[in-house]
Amino acid sequence: MRVAVVGLGGVAERIHLPALAAVQGVEIVGACEPDAARRETIGRKFGIASLHPDIESMLAAARADVVVVGSPPDAHHAQCLTALRHGAHVFCEKPFVERPEQADEIIAAADAAGRLVSVNNQYRFMPIYRQTQERIAAGEFGAPFLISGWQQMFHPPSFEKNWRAHLVKSTLFEFGTHALDLICFYFDALPESIAAEITYPRAEIAADVVVLCMLKFPGQRAASLVLNRVSHAPERYFEMRIDCREASIRVSLGGVARLGWNWSKPLGRPITRFSFVKGGESRIERGGRSAVLTADKEMAFARATTAKFADFMTRVQSGTRDNADARHARALIRLVEAGYESAASGRTVALVGGDA
């Protein structure tokens, strides 16, 4: 599989290029990056011989079966279309695009060309999320009915050193696609509506650093999402609690170091809980007891991207041309857009038919 890479920034260095190196049968035939110094540095580090300043010159020099688009999201629309015009399949970093209409154009072009487009919402390929979902789907804990997700950290856009520093639609757009995708993953459905509040507690920050969302799903199911990028509480990169009929599951992404004693009312005695992992863990809670379902000693961003790309490559090689993955990524962009609409209007936004 001949792969060309667009964008050699931090995500390419930390995630895309290590992930591609771990997939058997991948040959990197070219890369492009407008920053000449960065282009040469990363090219030498990963042994990429064919380096170019832009996607057009890269694809003119090297035929690629797949183009990995890892540039900032405002460039995704044009670069995905360019890759498709050159006959390549596309593996695009999230967020997919800025607006649903751009996604529609890319999907239509991919369908017409007989090519696949996939978007790297890779969290669902992390073991702590995937193994949890598999056991929920198998009915081990009963049907899920309520999901709560939250993030707390002090990390406003000014802490970023790249394109993220300039985003006004920031937290819900840039991180929210991951969180919303996981909620949809566990419910195996898209929401019927979203109600969102965005508050601006610090006058010097124009971006959406505090976001609260309420999502209604079919079948009397609901989810809440709270993203707080100006919290002084201990950092929680992303936490989820999935309440099912027979058990609750707590999934923690990011470093977990906990040692505690809690009174268990069902057991009528204290219980201990110990966790120490860098990547995260999934924990079953029922009957007053708490037990680890699965844990990841190290952060799994690159490994999850490896798994996602390997799955994409398998679908490409099998001849399937169903762009369901891209349509789901489009639905997430519409969901984010609806969240901003709800926050601006103060109203719940319904999501029906093509809107979701």
ZAMARGU-4260 file (C-alpha; in steps of 0.2 Angstrom, whole numbers, plus 5000, padded with zeros to 4 digits):
<rodrens>
0) 5000/5000/5000 | 5008/5016/4994 | 5005/5030/5006 | 5008/5049/5005 | 5007/5060/5020
5) 5000/5078/5020 | 5007/5088/5035 | 5022/5084/5045 | 5017/5093/5061 | 5016/5087/5079
10) 5002/5075/5076 | 5012/5067/5061 | 5027/5065/5072 | 5019/5058/5087 | 5004/5048/5079
15) 5003/5046/5060 | 5021/5041/5056 | 5023/5029/5070 | 5006/5022/5067 | 5010/5019/5048
20) 5027/5012/5052 | 5018/4998/5063 | 5006/4993/5049 | 5013/4979/5039 | 5013/4982/5020
25) 5014/5001/5021 | 5026/5010/5010 | 5028/5029/5013 | 5031/5036/4995 | 5030/5055/4999
30) 5026/5068/5011 | 5022/5087/5010 | 5024/5101/5023 | 5025/5120/5019 | 5037/5123/5033
35) 5054/5119/5024 | 5064/5116/5041 | 5050/5105/5048 | 5049/5096/5032 | 5068/5092/5032
40) 5068/5087/5050 | 5054/5075/5050 | 5059/5068/5033 | 5076/5064/5040 | 5069/5057/5056
45) 5057/5045/5047 | 5068/5041/5032 | 5056/5049/5019 | 5065/5053/5003 | 5052/5061/4993
50) 5048/5078/5002 | 5037/5092/4994 | 5030/5109/4999 | 5012/5105/4994 | 5000/5091/4990
55) 5000/5094/4971 | 5019/5093/4969 | 5019/5078/4980 | 5006/5068/4971 | 5013/5073/4954
60) 5030/5065/4959 | 5023/5049/4967 | 5008/5039/4964 | 4999/5035/4980 | 4986/5022/4984
65) 4981/5032/5000 | 4984/5050/5006 | 4984/5053/5024 | 4978/5071/5027 | 4986/5077/5044
70) 4985/5096/5041 | 4974/5108/5051 | 4956/5105/5048 | 4953/5121/5038 | 4963/5113/5024
75) 4955/5096/5025 | 4941/5100/5012 | 4953/5105/4998 | 4966/5092/5001 | 4954/5077/5002
80) 4946/5083/4986 | 4964/5084/4978 | 4969/5067/4984 | 4953/5060/4977 | 4956/5068/4960
85) 4973/5059/4960 | 4964/5043/4962 | 4969/5040/4980 | 4959/5034/4995 | 4959/5046/5010
90) 4963/5044/5028 | 4959/5061/5036 | 4963/5067/5053 | 4949/5073/5064 | 4940/5085/5064
95) 4934/5079/5047 | 4930/5096/5040 | 4923/5113/5046 | 4905/5111/5039 | 4894/5097/5034
100) 4892/5103/5016 | 4911/5101/5014 | 4909/5083/5020 | 4895/5080/5008 | 4906/5086/4994
105) 4920/5075/4999 | 4909/5059/5001 | 4900/5063/4984 | 4917/5064/4976 | 4923/5048/4984
110) 4908/5038/4979 | 4909/5044/4961 | 4928/5039/4960 | 4925/5023/4969 | 4937/5027/4983
115) 4936/5026/5002 | 4937/5040/5015 | 4940/5037/5033 | 4942/5049/5047 | 4954/5046/5062
120) 4942/5046/5077 | 4953/5033/5084 | 4948/5033/5102 | 4935/5018/5099 | 4950/5008/5094
125) 4959/5010/5111 | 4958/4994/5121 | 4950/5003/5136 | 4935/5008/5125 | 4934/4994/5112
130) 4935/4980/5125 | 4922/4989/5136 | 4910/4991/5121 | 4912/4973/5115 | 4907/4967/5133
135) 4892/4979/5133 | 4887/4974/5116 | 4888/4956/5121 | 4874/4960/5134 | 4886/4956/5149
140) 4880/4972/5159 | 4863/4974/5152 | 4858/4988/5140 | 4866/5005/5143 | 4854/5019/5146
145) 4864/5034/5153 | 4882/5040/5148 | 4891/5054/5157 | 4907/5061/5150 | 4918/5075/5157
150) 4935/5083/5154 | 4943/5095/5167 | 4960/5103/5165 | 4968/5120/5164 | 4972/5121/5145
155) 4965/5137/5136 | 4970/5139/5118 | 4984/5151/5122 | 4993/5136/5129 | 4994/5129/5111
160) 5008/5133/5099 | 5000/5129/5083 | 4983/5132/5074 | 4973/5127/5089 | 4979/5143/5098
165) 4968/5153/5086 | 4952/5143/5086 | 4936/5152/5093 | 4925/5137/5090 | 4938/5126/5099
170) 4934/5113/5113 | 4918/5106/5106 | 4925/5106/5088 | 4942/5100/5091 | 4940/5088/5105
175) 4921/5086/5105 | 4921/5075/5090 | 4931/5061/5100 | 4919/5062/5115 | 4903/5062/5104
180) 4910/5048/5094 | 4912/5037/5109 | 4895/5041/5116 | 4888/5036/5099 | 4899/5021/5099
185) 4892/5014/5116 | 4874/5018/5111 | 4876/5011/5093 | 4866/5026/5087 | 4866/5044/5083
190) 4857/5057/5095 | 4839/5063/5091 | 4843/5081/5098 | 4856/5091/5107 | 4855/5105/5120
195) 4871/5115/5123 | 4877/5129/5134 | 4893/5137/5132 | 4899/5149/5145 | 4913/5162/5144
200) 4920/5164/5162 | 4936/5172/5157 | 4934/5188/5148 | 4951/5187/5140 | 4947/5170/5132
205) 4935/5171/5116 | 4935/5152/5114 | 4922/5139/5120 | 4933/5133/5135 | 4917/5128/5145
210) 4904/5117/5136 | 4889/5108/5143 | 4879/5096/5132 | 4863/5086/5134 | 4860/5073/5121
215) 4844/5063/5119 | 4845/5046/5110 | 4832/5034/5104 | 4824/5022/5116 | 4824/5033/5132
220) 4843/5035/5132 | 4852/5050/5136 | 4870/5057/5138 | 4878/5072/5146 | 4895/5080/5141
225) 4905/5093/5151 | 4921/5100/5144 | 4930/5112/5155 | 4947/5118/5149 | 4949/5131/5163
230) 4947/5120/5178 | 4960/5121/5193 | 4954/5103/5199 | 4966/5089/5196 | 4967/5085/5177
235) 4955/5072/5170 | 4959/5070/5152 | 4943/5062/5148 | 4931/5052/5160 | 4915/5042/5156
240) 4903/5033/5166 | 4891/5021/5157 | 4876/5016/5167 | 4869/4999/5161 | 4854/4990/5168
245) 4865/4978/5178 | 4881/4988/5181 | 4890/5004/5179 | 4906/5006/5170 | 4919/5020/5173
250) 4932/5023/5159 | 4946/5034/5162 | 4958/5040/5148 | 4974/5047/5154 | 4985/5044/5169
255) 4976/5036/5183 | 4984/5035/5200 | 4971/5031/5214 | 4972/5023/5231 | 4956/5024/5241
260) 4945/5017/5254 | 4927/5019/5252 | 4912/5013/5263 | 4901/5001/5253 | 4883/5002/5258
265) 4878/4986/5249 | 4893/4976/5257 | 4892/4985/5274 | 4910/4987/5275 | 4925/4998/5268
270) 4932/4993/5251 | 4949/4997/5244 | 4953/5003/5226 | 4970/5005/5218 | 4974/5010/5201
275) 4991/5015/5193 | 4992/5016/5174 | 4998/5030/5162 | 4986/5026/5148 | 4969/5023/5157
280) 4957/5010/5163 | 4940/5003/5162 | 4932/4998/5178 | 4916/4988/5182 | 4906/4995/5197
285) 4891/4984/5204 | 4885/4977/5220 | 4896/4989/5230 | 4912/4982/5222 | 4924/4989/5209
290) 4935/4979/5198 | 4946/4983/5183 | 4939/4977/5166 | 4954/4982/5156 | 4969/4994/5158
295) 4982/5002/5146 | 4999/5005/5154 | 5004/5018/5141 | 4994/5031/5131 | 4987/5022/5115
300) 4984/5037/5103 | 4997/5030/5090 | 4992/5012/5093 | 4974/5016/5091 | 4978/5025/5074
305) 4988/5009/5069 | 4972/4999/5072 | 4961/5011/5063 | 4972/5012/5048 | 4975/4994/5047
310) 4956/4992/5047 | 4954/5005/5034 | 4968/4996/5023 | 4959/4980/5025 | 4943/4988/5018
315) 4952/4996/5004 | 4960/4979/4999 | 4944/4970/5000 | 4936/4980/4987 | 4922/4988/4997
320) 4918/5005/4993 | 4905/5009/5007 | 4909/5026/5014 | 4899/5023/5030 | 4914/5029/5040
325) 4915/5046/5031 | 4896/5048/5033 | 4897/5045/5052 | 4911/5058/5053 | 4900/5070/5043
330) 4886/5066/5056 | 4898/5071/5070 | 4902/5088/5062 | 4884/5091/5060 | 4882/5087/5078
335) 4895/5099/5084 | 4888/5112/5072 | 4871/5109/5081 | 4879/5111/5098 | 4885/5128/5093
340) 4868/5132/5086 | 4859/5127/5102 | 4871/5137/5113 | 4868/5153/5102 | 4849/5151/5102
345) 4846/5144/5119 | 4835/5130/5111 | 4837/5112/5109 | 4841/5107/5091 | 4833/5092/5084
350) 4843/5080/5073 | 4833/5070/5060 | 4836/5061/5044 | 4851/5069/5034 | 4855/5081/5048
355) 4862/5067/5059
</rodrens>
